[in-house]
């Protein structure tokens, strides 16, 4: 399973490869005694950015690949999502989309590999809690809030 791929970049700019639900799915952590929701990625499941598609005809009807292709970019829904992710998860969907728009998705994925690389094993650090699901499952098992970082950046 490829850790970083274009198919794992959601229309809203979320890199699903960093998502706790995708990592739970990738590492099958339920089989290791950790109860977390699974997801195979927005594009893989054809969810088309579930948080935004209800209010976006372009996403709902598959008329755009990324939100930056819309004349209303960034819309209210994306802005609201972005603020929550900046505050809680140390990332910005809008910054991700601007990077992809300006430099391309291949360069974006290369940068993501550097930015979210686990210092211990070289796999991926989760954007939702800062834990590597490859080498940090013991830490995840004992964590009360599985979807939060320990400390503020």
Secondary structure, DSSP 4 states (H G I P E B T S, - for coil): --SS-GGGB-TTS-BGGG-HHHHHHHTTGGGGT--------TTTTT---HHHHTT-HHHHTT--SSGGGSTTPSPHHHHHHHHHHHHHHS--HHHHHHHHHHH-HHHHHHHHHHHTB-TTTSSBB-TTTS-BTTT-HHHHHH-S-TTS-SS--
